[in-house]
Amino acid sequence: MKKKILIIVAILCVFTVSQVHAFGLGAQVNMYAGDFFAPGFSLLFSPSKASHIAANWYISGDTNIIGLTWDVCPLSYKIAGSPMTLTSNPKAWSLNFTLGLGLFSNLIINDEKIIIAGGLRIPVGVNFFLAQNFEIFTHIAPSFGVEVNPSLEFSSVGYPIAVGARLWFN
């Protein structure tokens, strides 16, 4: 019984801290520009309008990259549009500039070696709410970190670019 109560309290703490008032599900098409170019695909989960988690997959020739990203984008500036509130017209729209900070981890697999990488990202983007609960977005996230392959090295700066859509549930 104590275990169940602790789990419920932990879940409530996470939801309270992350200020969950909505959550979103979506998908995005990725391109990775850096040492090599790789197209990819991601499934998204957003526990709040400012926090986004993505499971990523890129492929380029004999190289596969499987990764996770977590971005927090607290800065959002409305470029154009009508006010977006829960009581507003469902056909209201909004165009916003976003800036954030995030983390990434990647497993890079090719014929020669397996590399584990992780580090920081700075997502800069634009999102467009066609309606209160449907968003189209694009961002570029300069990323830098470290690689383990088998020694510890600083990775080169990469530029993941994404275009996607997300459906929000209030």
Summary of the structure (lengths in Angstrom):
residues: 170
radius of gyration: 18.0
end to end distance: 30.9
largest distance: 56.0
contacts: 504
relative contact order: 0.20
helix: 9%
strand: 66%
